[in-house]
């Protein structure tokens, strides 16, 4: 499209507008392409590595260097980021697998694996996929270890199994630049028939423990009752002992008092005999008791004891009186 115009000298000037528009469009296109190229260059040149992350840089297809957290500048179209790794500890789920125990029981075992990249370069070029490799190695090692154990021991040896798996994996993954830190067996699932048998066994074991506990309780109760009866008998015997001691002491005291009173009575009788008329009173008393004794003897038995000389009561009294005088004279002489 052409447009006519007036020139300054009075002539006519023709301007081509289409050519101007095409020239401006080409200029804009070139500017946009250049801007895009600059943006791509900046994106390929400037790299910001996050914390606990590393980038593996290759230069013309060959390993160049490892970029750690921070800002880095690359040579565009020559350097490129080939691999990215995290330095954090990773938790990897190990899928369930069927393992055969030593006693030919099929159990399903799964676990969880913890590892950490220690050498990013070796983790990039030492193996294609270190995560897949460690999972496969953990499964094969688990099958090997479970095959050496009986079913009952698989539950008891979890700690030992975990330690052995970690040792094997750590040795195998060292060339890959990976450190295996832990392995934990999550579940060991035996077949349903085995679970039913184990449930019956546990029920029987619980009943056994209940019976044992009940018998031990009964035994303790019997022991406690016997000990209580023993202590009761000891206390009763000690009380009886104290009672007998008290009775004996009372009787001894009684005998002592009676003896003292008897001695005092005899002493007073002796003193009374020494008084005027005392001998005659004694003779009379002896005669009365002599006659009274024969009278009582006749009342209590059918047998009658008669002295050789019944009429000689006075002789008996006189003899007793003579004896008492002799005793009195002896005491006075002393």
C-alpha positions in Angstrom: 0.0 0.0 0.0 1.4 3.3 -1.0 0.5 6.8 0.4 1.1 10.1 -1.5 2.5 13.2 0.1 3.7 16.8 -0.7 7.3 17.6 -0.7 8.9 20.7 0.4 9.7 22.0 -3.1 6.2 21.6 -4.3 6.6 18.2 -5.7 4.9 14.9 -4.8 6.6 12.2 -2.5 5.5 8.5 -2.3 6.2 6.5 1.0 6.0 2.6 1.2 4.3 1.9 4.6 4.3 -1.9 4.2 8.0 -2.0 4.0 8.3 0.0 7.3 5.9 -2.3 9.1 7.7 -5.4 7.9 11.0 -3.9 9.1 9.6 -3.2 12.6 8.1 -6.7 12.9 11.4 -8.3 12.0 13.1 -6.1 14.6 10.7 -7.1 17.4 11.1 -10.8 16.5 14.9 -10.5 16.7 14.6 -8.8 20.1 12.3 -11.5 21.4 14.6 -14.3 20.2 17.6 -12.6 21.7 15.7 -12.1 25.0 14.7 -15.8 25.0 18.3 -16.8 24.3 19.5 -14.6 27.2 16.9 -16.1 29.5 17.9 -19.6 28.6 21.5 -18.8 29.0 20.9 -17.3 32.4 18.9 -20.3 33.5 21.7 -22.7 32.3 24.4 -20.5 33.7 23.1 -19.6 37.2 22.2 -22.4 39.6 21.0 -22.2 43.1 21.5 -25.4 45.0 19.1 -25.9 48.1 20.4 -26.9 51.5 21.2 -30.6 52.0 21.1 -31.1 48.2 24.0 -31.6 45.7 24.1 -31.3 41.9 26.5 -33.3 39.8 27.8 -31.2 36.9 29.1 -32.7 33.6 31.2 -30.8 31.1 30.7 -32.0 27.6 29.4 -35.4 28.9 32.2 -35.9 31.5 32.0 -35.5 35.2 33.2 -32.1 36.2 32.4 -31.2 39.8 29.8 -31.5 42.6 27.8 -28.4 43.5 26.8 -28.1 47.2 24.2 -25.7 48.6 24.6 -22.1 47.4 24.8 -20.0 44.2 26.9 -21.3 41.3 27.7 -20.2 37.7 27.9 -22.7 34.9 29.3 -22.3 31.3 26.2 -22.3 29.1 25.8 -25.1 26.6 29.0 -26.7 27.9 28.2 -27.5 31.6 25.0 -29.2 32.5 23.5 -30.6 35.8 23.3 -34.4 35.2 22.2 -35.7 38.6 20.6 -34.3 41.8 20.9 -36.0 45.2 19.6 -35.2 48.6 22.0 -35.6 51.6 19.1 -36.2 54.0 18.5 -39.7 55.5 15.9 -41.4 53.3 13.3 -43.9 54.5 12.5 -46.5 51.9 9.7 -49.0 52.2 10.7 -52.6 51.5 7.7 -54.4 49.9 6.3 -57.5 51.6 7.8 -60.8 50.4 7.3 -64.5 51.2 10.1 -66.2 53.2 10.4 -69.8 54.1 11.6 -70.5 57.7 13.9 -73.4 58.7 10.8 -75.5 59.7 9.2 -74.9 56.3 6.7 -72.3 57.3 5.9 -69.6 54.7 5.8 -66.1 56.3 5.2 -62.7 54.8 7.9 -60.2 55.9 8.2 -56.5 55.1 10.4 -53.8 56.5 11.7 -50.2 56.2 15.2 -49.2 55.2 17.0 -46.1 56.2 20.0 -44.9 54.1 21.9 -41.7 53.3 24.0 -40.6 50.4 27.6 -40.0 51.5 29.4 -39.7 48.1 27.2 -38.1 45.4 29.6 -38.8 42.6 29.7 -42.5 43.3 26.0 -42.6 43.9 25.6 -41.1 40.4 28.1 -43.2 38.5 28.6 -46.3 40.7 25.2 -47.8 40.1 22.1 -47.0 38.0 19.6 -46.8 40.8 20.9 -47.2 44.3 17.4 -47.2 45.9 16.2 -50.1 43.8 19.5 -52.0 44.4 19.3 -51.6 48.2 15.7 -52.7 48.2 16.5 -55.9 46.2 19.5 -56.6 48.4 17.5 -56.1 51.6 14.9 -58.6 50.4 17.4 -61.3 49.4 19.3 -60.9 52.6 16.0 -61.1 54.6 15.1 -64.4 52.8 18.5 -65.8 53.6 18.3 -65.0 57.3 14.7 -66.1 57.8 15.6 -69.5 56.1 18.1 -70.1 59.0 15.5 -69.5 61.8 12.6 -71.5 63.1 9.2 -69.7 63.1 9.3 -69.0 66.9 12.8 -67.6 66.7 11.9 -65.2 63.8 9.9 -63.2 66.4 12.6 -63.4 69.0 15.5 -62.6 66.8 14.2 -59.3 65.2 17.0 -57.2 66.7 19.7 -59.6 65.5 18.1 -59.9 62.1 18.0 -56.1 61.7 21.7 -55.8 62.7 22.8 -58.5 60.2 20.8 -56.9 57.3 22.3 -53.5 58.1 25.8 -55.0 58.1 25.4 -56.8 54.8 23.7 -53.8 53.1 26.3 -51.4 54.4 29.2 -53.5 53.0 27.5 -53.9 49.6 26.4 -50.2 49.3 29.8 -48.7 50.2 31.1 -48.7 46.5 27.8 -46.8 45.6 28.5 -43.9 48.0 25.5 -44.9 50.1 25.5 -45.5 53.9 22.8 -47.8 55.2 22.0 -46.6 58.8 19.1 -48.8 59.9 16.7 -51.6 58.9 13.6 -52.4 60.8 11.3 -55.5 60.2 7.8 -54.0 60.3 5.7 -57.2 60.2 6.1 -60.9 60.2 2.8 -62.5 59.1 2.5 -66.3 59.3 -0.3 -68.3 57.6 -3.8 -68.2 59.1 -3.5 -71.9 60.3 -0.3 -71.1 62.1 -1.9 -68.0 63.6 -4.8 -70.1 64.9 -2.4 -72.6 66.4 -0.4 -69.8 68.0 -3.6 -68.3 69.4 -4.5 -71.6 71.0 -1.0 -72.0 72.4 -1.1 -68.5 73.9 -4.6 -69.2 75.4 -3.3 -72.4 76.9 -0.2 -70.6 78.2 -2.4 -67.9 79.8 -4.6 -70.5 81.4 -1.5 -72.3 82.7 -0.2 -69.0 84.2 -3.6 -68.4 85.8 -3.7 -71.8 87.4 -0.1 -71.4 88.6 -0.9 -68.0 90.0 -4.0 -69.3 91.7 -2.1 -72.2 93.2 0.7 -70.0 94.4 -1.9 -67.7 96.0 -3.5 -70.6 97.7 -0.1 -71.8 98.9 0.7 -68.3 100.2 -2.7 -68.2 102.0 -2.0 -71.5 103.6 1.4 -70.5 104.7 0.0 -67.3 106.1 -2.7 -69.1 108.0 -0.2 -71.6 109.3 2.1 -68.8 110.4 -0.8 -67.1 112.1 -1.7 -70.2 113.9 1.9 -70.7 114.9 2.2 -67.2 116.3 -1.1 -67.7 118.0 0.1 -70.9 119.7 3.3 -69.3 120.7 1.5 -66.4 122.3 -0.9 -68.9 124.0 2.0 -71.0 125.3 3.8 -67.9 126.5 0.7 -66.8 128.3 0.3 -70.2 129.8 3.9 -70.2 130.8 3.5 -66.8 132.5 0.3 -68.0 134.2 2.1 -71.1 135.6 5.0 -69.0 136.7 2.6 -66.6 138.5 0.8 -69.6 140.0 4.0 -71.1 141.2 5.2 -67.9 142.6 1.9 -67.5 144.3 2.1 -71.0 145.8 5.7 -70.4 146.9 4.7 -67.2 148.5 1.8 -68.9 150.1 4.0 -71.8 151.5 6.5 -69.2 152.7 3.8 -67.3 154.5 2.3 -70.5 156.0 5.7 -71.6 157.2 6.4 -68.2 158.6 3.0 -68.2 160.4 3.5 -71.8 161.6 7.0 -71.0 162.9 5.6 -67.9 164.6 2.8 -70.0 166.1 5.2 -72.7 167.4 7.4 -70.0 168.8 4.4 -68.4 170.6 3.3 -71.9 171.9 6.8 -72.5 173.2 6.7 -69.2 175.0 3.3 -69.9 176.4 4.5 -73.3 177.7 7.3 -71.5 179.6 4.7 -69.4 181.5 3.3 -70.7 184.8 0.5 -73.2 184.2 1.5 -73.6 180.6 2.6 -77.3 181.0 -0.7 -78.3 182.5 -2.6 -76.5 179.6 -0.5 -78.5 177.1 -1.2 -81.7 178.9 -4.9 -81.0 178.8 -4.8 -80.1 175.2 -2.9 -83.2 174.2 -5.4 -85.3 176.1 -8.3 -83.7 174.3 -6.8 -84.2 170.9 -6.0 -87.9 171.8 -9.6 -88.6 172.7 -10.9 -86.6 169.7 -8.7 -88.5 167.3 -10.2 -91.8 168.3 -13.7 -90.4 168.1 -13.2 -89.2 164.5 -11.6 -92.5 163.5 -14.7 -94.4 164.7 -16.9 -92.1 162.6 -15.1 -92.4 159.2 -14.5 -96.2 159.1 -16.0 -99.4 160.3 -12.6 -100.5 161.6 -12.0 -99.6 165.2 -8.4 -99.1 166.3 -8.1 -99.5 170.1 -4.9 -98.8 171.9 -3.2 -101.5 173.9 -4.1 -99.8 177.2 -7.3 -97.7 176.8 -7.3 -96.7 180.4 -3.8 -95.4 180.3 -4.7 -92.1 178.7 -3.0 -90.3 181.5 0.2 -92.2 181.0 0.2 -91.2 177.3 -0.3 -87.6 178.3 2.4 -87.8 181.0 4.8 -89.2 178.5 4.2 -86.5 175.9 4.5 -83.9 178.7 7.8 -85.3 179.7 9.0 -85.1 176.1 8.0 -81.4 175.9 9.7 -80.6 179.2 12.9 -82.2 177.9 12.8 -80.2 174.7 12.2 -77.0 176.7 15.1 -77.8 179.1 17.4 -78.4 176.1 16.4 -75.0 174.5 17.1 -73.2 177.8 20.5 -74.9 178.2 21.4 -73.8 174.8 
